Amino acid sequence: MRAVKGVDTVLLASSGPGTGTRDANVANTAAAAGAGRIVRISIAGVDAGDGDPVTQWHRAGEEAIDRVGIPRTCLRCGELMTTALWWAATIRSMRKVIVPYPDTPSAPIDPGDVATVTVRCLRSAAPTTPKPSCSPGPRSSPPERPSNGPDDSLGTTWRAPRSPTTRHSRRWCRGSATGDCQCRLDMIEIKSKGPGAAPSDTVETVTGRPPDTFDDWAAPNLAAFR
């Protein structure tokens, strides 16, 4: 209770098994302390009706908040440009990008843009919509080559497996716990069976400026791929 005493709006970012229980605890505490609203970082799969574990966690969190009844704004984010950092090890060692389901269109968003939209929502006493989505970025393309930033700068040949074999998949999410990796792969497999992400004007609508492109994000992060 002391953590939210005097707080008008609570920012909530949670994921993983038990998300619904944790979000319910936060929502109940926030409501009891007199907070007026929760801004929750969620996932675009909730909009799409996806049934993978990651989306189910976020859906459970949103529903838990709704059961408490405190007003909320959900920022349903899609792929973040920082996902490209998962390619760094294979780019350095193999000059290849290992991506499951490489033909699925993607419209990644700069986490900085997500943060900017989040701040606008936190400062807004009356958001224009209870469920703004900042999921897709400015353009859509296959995820193994979202732009020509790291490719041209590193002289990398971008190749990706046409099937998510166990070997390729484990290499792609190296460093993640086995269960986390499988949940990510399940989410990407479901996305691969749909139309893929479409570009969105959410960032420009909320902030008044165009969203960052992949090249904008890649330029200051090239050292991670060398």
Sequence and secondary structure as in RCSB ss.txt:
>XXXX:A:sequence
MRAVKGVDTVLLASSGPGTGTRDANVANTAAAAGAGRIVRISIAGVDAGDGDPVTQWHRAGEEAIDRVGIPRTCL
RCGELMTTALWWAATIRSMRKVIVPYPDTPSAPIDPGDVATVTVRCLRSAAPTTPKPSCSPGPRSSPPERPSNGP
DDSLGTTWRAPRSPTTRHSRRWCRGSATGDCQCRLDMIEIKSKGPGAAPSDTVETVTGRPPDTFDDWAAPNLAAF
R
>XXXX:A:secstr
 GGGTT SEEEEE  STTHHHHHHHHHHHHHHHT  EEEEEEETHHHHT  SHHHHHHHHHHHHHHHHT  EEEE
EE  BGGGGGGGHHHHHHHS    SSTTS B  B HHHHHHHHHHHHH SS S SS    S S  B TT SSSHH
HHHHT      SS  HHHHHHHTTTS HHHHHHHHHHHHHHHTS       HHHHHHSS    HHHHHGGGGGGG
 
